[in-house]
Amino acid sequence: MEELQESTQELSRAFSISENQREFNKGSIGLVENLGMLFTGHSEISWLIRSTLDQCDTYQCAFDMLRGTPIDAFGYIILAGVKEDEGAIISRNRYGAAHVDQLNSTRWFLVQTNSDHWDTVTPGEGCYNRCAAAHENIAKVGQDAMNTTRLRDDVLLQFPNFNHDTIYNSIMTPATGQFDSRLIRYVGQAGDEFAEHQYDRPFKLGIQWADMDSDLQTMVSEFALSRFAELSNVLYFGLDE
């Protein structure tokens, strides 16, 4: 499975891991719960990812560890492997999985865009906007024609998946060891007025980003990617020891 995400990502020889933000409980109680979990010794999700890379050399080991290890806050973990049907989205609560989607013989791709995509009842959740657009664009390309170039050009670089909050995107292919991460800046496309997406959480930050001076945007982007690259090197090369 190939993985293309705009989030925190790491690559090993057997699998790749991405992590997307999942909102904690509404109101201040969610933050209090997160801090309480942290102060009582529960790991942050980023440290769980690091531990998984350090301790696991198979997809199944990584899947079990990422699904069941207690953590201090919610998150979406996207896991890709090297064999057929090795791919999963693990939507995490603090003590386990809220929901798990996996590749299978009839489901050849998965999409995660910072929402509980399976929840069709709760306002603000479900597969809409970026999630729906990704599904539509992937289906247009089709399984037989899909490759990393088409995935990037025809899905991730299309609005609304490509938007004011986009800083970089990365392609990771565990089977080949490919890690292709690129800084990227959104300059606007037709039909992307903020009002159309006011209920899509990432766009709330997009206005602040769009108002930044271009030099400041470049500085922030380069700093974010450099810190990400440093962490990636630490985790990846740690596997060689």
Phi and psi in degrees as a GROMACS rama.xvg file:
@    title "Ramachandran Plot"
@    xaxis  label "Phi"
@    yaxis  label "Psi"
@TYPE xy
-98.7795  147.026  GLU-2
-126.101  130.798  GLU-3
-130.217  113.831  LEU-4
-140.445  161.561  GLN-5
-120.638  81.4441  GLU-6
-167.744  -158.387  SER-7
-85.5211  125.334  THR-8
-134.669  147.818  GLN-9
-142.351  152.252  GLU-10
-128.756  134.271  LEU-11
-121.21  -174.362  SER-12
-76.6948  -21.1651  ARG-13
-109.598  -17.7013  ALA-14
-165.128  163.613  PHE-15
-124.505  153.777  SER-16
-131.872  132.687  ILE-17
-123.293  152.815  SER-18
-131.816  128.633  GLU-19
-113.059  150.368  ASN-20
-67.5818  138.046  GLN-21
-126.53  129.54  ARG-22
-65.6419  138.695  GLU-23
-77.5183  -177.44  PHE-24
-53.4954  144.608  ASN-25
-63.3485  141.087  LYS-26
88.5393  176.229  GLY-27
-68.4236  -21.6111  SER-28
-60.3993  -32.5827  ILE-29
-63.3845  -42.7408  GLY-30
-65.6263  -40.7613  LEU-31
-61.3975  -42.3348  VAL-32
-63.4278  -41.8461  GLU-33
-60.4378  -46.9065  ASN-34
-64.569  -39.7612  LEU-35
-61.3924  -41.8805  GLY-36
-64.2982  -40.679  MET-37
-65.519  -44.3948  LEU-38
-71.5687  -17.9561  PHE-39
-95.7644  13.4938  THR-40
97.3441  4.9445  GLY-41
-77.7945  144.507  HIS-42
-76.0676  149.766  SER-43
-71.0119  156.751  GLU-44
-64.5131  -31.9443  ILE-45
-65.9332  -33.9399  SER-46
-75.9076  -31.1101  TRP-47
-62.019  -42.178  LEU-48
-61.553  -44.1082  ILE-49
-61.4676  -45.6515  ARG-50
-61.7849  -38.1489  SER-51
-62.6755  -43.4588  THR-52
-65.7346  -34.7018  LEU-53
-72.1058  -37.1969  ASP-54
-101.565  -20.6361  GLN-55
-108.625  138.965  CYS-56
-123.595  12.4228  ASP-57
-134.375  157.034  THR-58
-61.557  -43.7049  TYR-59
-64.1267  -40.3713  GLN-60
-60.1495  -45.5344  CYS-61
-63.1454  -43.7773  ALA-62
-59.145  -48.4485  PHE-63
-64.41  -41.1287  ASP-64
-69.1074  -42.7932  MET-65
-72.1258  -27.7059  LEU-66
-79.0407  -35.4688  ARG-67
-112.59  -13.9067  GLY-68
-73.1794  128.16  THR-69
-59.9419  140.717  PRO-70
-134.613  170.263  ILE-71
-87.769  -13.5798  ASP-72
-152.673  166.989  ALA-73
-73.0803  163.263  PHE-74
-177.792  165.692  GLY-75
-112.074  124.907  TYR-76
-111.641  125.047  ILE-77
-108.864  119.243  ILE-78
-118.774  129.04  LEU-79
-125.04  139.623  ALA-80
-115.512  -161.206  GLY-81
-112.649  -10.0729  VAL-82
-108.134  167.377  LYS-83
-57.1689  133.864  GLU-84
67.1166  14.1272  ASP-85
-88.9583  89.1166  GLU-86
-167.43  135.404  GLY-87
-153.514  149.612  ALA-88
-112.159  116.782  ILE-89
-105.971  106.643  ILE-90
-87.758  111.759  SER-91
-96.9425  134.662  ARG-92
-93.3636  -175.213  ASN-93
-71.0974  -33.4899  ARG-94
-110.247  6.16979  TYR-95
168.61  -165.956  GLY-96
-88.1262  132.738  ALA-97
-79.8567  -30.6497  ALA-98
-165.129  145.345  HIS-99
-132.575  128.487  VAL-100
-111.545  138.881  ASP-101
-135.002  149.347  GLN-102
-64.9931  149.119  LEU-103
-154.477  -171.333  ASN-104
-64.8665  -21.208  SER-105
-113.223  0.533037  THR-106
-129.256  97.7018  ARG-107
-94.9628  -4.40713  TRP-108
-148.527  158.04  PHE-109
-130.31  150.573  LEU-110
-131.446  136.287  VAL-111
-137.189  124.968  GLN-112
-137.952  48.3199  THR-113
64.7905  33.8924  ASN-114
-146.013  157.689  SER-115
-76.4416  86.718  ASP-116
-64.6619  -20.2203  HIS-117
-86.4056  -12.5812  TRP-118
-89.6238  105.923  ASP-119
-98.5345  7.56913  THR-120
-109.386  -46.0246  VAL-121
-72.167  128.022  THR-122
-57.6957  137.268  PRO-123
86.0189  -3.36432  GLY-124
-112.739  -173.658  GLU-125
92.3171  177.371  GLY-126
-94.8012  97.2171  CYS-127
-138.063  172.713  TYR-128
46.8835  -109.775  ASN-129
-62.9265  -40.8453  ARG-130
-62.1626  -48.2577  CYS-131
-63.9238  -40.4187  ALA-132
-63.7468  -41.3748  ALA-133
-63.1204  -45.1331  ALA-134
-57.7734  -46.0193  HIS-135
-63.8247  -45.1548  GLU-136
-71.6532  -36.0971  ASN-137
-64.9584  -42.8836  ILE-138
-62.6811  -35.2916  ALA-139
-63.3426  -41.5618  LYS-140
-68.0623  -45.5963  VAL-141
87.3568  155.392  GLY-142
-64.9092  -41.4296  GLN-143
-66.9535  -32.5049  ASP-144
-94.5082  -5.62491  ALA-145
-73.7171  134.344  MET-146
-150.365  -179.936  ASN-147
-65.7893  -33.4228  THR-148
-66.9331  -47.0806  THR-149
-65.8578  -37.5506  ARG-150
-61.3358  -43.8077  LEU-151
-71.9045  -49.7772  ARG-152
-72.661  -38.799  ASP-153
-99.1306  -6.15775  ASP-154
-125.519  -66.2617  VAL-155
-71.2901  -24.2221  LEU-156
-97.241  16.3651  LEU-157
-109.159  135.793  GLN-158
-65.5891  141.013  PHE-159
-92.8948  0.718868  PRO-160
-64.6068  -33.1021  ASN-161
-97.4277  116.72  PHE-162
-150.78  -172.679  ASN-163
-62.1583  -21.3052  HIS-164
-88.2632  -8.51167  ASP-165
-71.0147  123.983  THR-166
-110.445  -41.9189  ILE-167
-153.564  162.929  TYR-168
-136.719  157.422  ASN-169
-136.914  144.408  SER-170
-114.473  128.178  ILE-171
-125.6  129.143  MET-172
-125.588  96.1149  THR-173
-56.8878  -35.3655  PRO-174
-62.7983  -30.4583  ALA-175
-110.283  -10.8939  THR-176
79.9399  11.2751  GLY-177
-66.3448  131.881  GLN-178
-138.858  103.581  PHE-179
-120.893  102.063  ASP-180
-115.93  130.064  SER-181
-131.62  131.634  ARG-182
-66.3576  141.275  LEU-183
-151.811  144.843  ILE-184
-126.751  132.871  ARG-185
-86.1808  130.34  TYR-186
-114.036  0.596409  VAL-187
107.08  142.713  GLY-188
-137.622  162.74  GLN-189
-60.343  137.04  ALA-190
83.6047  17.5911  GLY-191
-105.923  28.4299  ASP-192
-56.1771  138.669  GLU-193
-58.4059  -35.4798  PHE-194
-59.201  -28.1117  ALA-195
-70.9432  -16.8385  GLU-196
-128.052  25.0729  HIS-197
-65.1055  -17.7034  GLN-198
-98.2435  2.139  TYR-199
-96.4933  108.786  ASP-200
-50.3746  -44.6707  ARG-201
-59.8046  -26.357  PRO-202
-71.5481  -16.5665  PHE-203
-63.8965  -35.3418  LYS-204
-81.0282  -20.7044  LEU-205
-61.1106  -34.5339  GLY-206
-63.982  -44.5955  ILE-207
-61.842  -41.1995  GLN-208
-64.4597  -42.485  TRP-209
-65.002  -28.7913  ALA-210
-82.186  -9.27759  ASP-211
-69.463  149.732  MET-212
-60.3183  143.233  ASP-213
-60.5139  -36.7037  SER-214
-65.5621  -36.8983  ASP-215
-68.6274  -38.8459  LEU-216
-59.0145  -44.5136  GLN-217
-62.6362  -43.0413  THR-218
-63.088  -45.5685  MET-219
-63.499  -43.1884  VAL-220
-61.6868  -46.719  SER-221
-66.8169  -37.5596  GLU-222
-65.3979  -44.9934  PHE-223
-61.5246  -43.3712  ALA-224
-70.393  -35.1975  LEU-225
-65.8081  -41.7538  SER-226
-65.5744  -39.2853  ARG-227
-62.8644  -42.1476  PHE-228
-64.8745  -38.5073  ALA-229
-62.0286  -45.731  GLU-230
-64.3989  -41.1602  LEU-231
-60.7526  -42.8894  SER-232
-63.9741  -42.4604  ASN-233
-59.8571  -47.0371  VAL-234
-72.4869  -41.7228  LEU-235
-69.1512  -49.3802  TYR-236
-70.3603  -20.8153  PHE-237
-62.7261  -23.7909  GLY-238
-73.8955  -18.462  LEU-239
-83.7202  -13.2018  ASP-240
